[in-house]
Amino acid sequence: MKTIELTSEIWQEGNMYTAYCHELDVATAGRTFDEARKNLAEAIEIFFEETKRMGTLRQLLEEAGFSLEANDSALISPRVKFCSFEKLSFPISEL
């Protein structure tokens, strides 16, 4: 069985947390960080089940840039190898 490596980004918006998977363009939310992460995992599982059922999973993964070599045990997206999130501060003139 192959595995796939995906990245997730989770951030707080007001009282909710948004979770997003860049490679698949799948997003969801939750009331807590952990709930958002759990909901994203569930949304990705459903995404894979439905695209497989429709017969479009392979095409979708290829279009997303995944290598589908027969001897690879893991699918790794070439688009997102490393993500870094940091706060940046810039001076701006008065609004």
Secondary structure, DSSP 8 states (H G I E B T S, - for coil): --EEE---EEEEETTEEEEEETTTTEEEEESSHHHHHHHHHHHHHHHHHHHHHHT-HHHHHHHTT----TT-SEEE-SS-S--------------
